[in-house]
Amino acid sequence: MPWLPGGEAYEDWYLLEGSFALDIINRAAVTGVMTGPHHGAASLTGSMAAGLYQLVAGEGAKGETATWLNERPASIEAGASLWRRQMVLGPTPQFCLLGNGGDIARRKVVAV
């Protein structure tokens, strides 16, 4: 995880059927009267990170390699899945590409 001090961390994934229960919280946490308290709590996270990611391409959370990207790749390899951040705690890149290796670093990326 290149955005964390030292670059190494424990990563754990929990899959949900949908984010419907969290969608309201996702929108409300950073708007209106919650903006100040949200930013205050976020500034206390230190090197912690957590997030809610939505599957945007591929099938499920399969793969042994997680590659974190700031831009959406133009394509993904067969068997890979692409996840986009929705709600996060701490600094994280916009996308996570799960796969089994491949030449991800040289793939053309497009801005979102």
Secondary structure, 3 states (H helix, E strand, C coil): CCCCCCCCCCCCCCCCCCCHHHHHHHHHCCCHHHHHHHHHHHCCCCCCCEEEEEEEEECCCCCCEEEEECCEECCCCCCCEEEEEEEEECCCCCEEEEECCCCHHHCCEECC
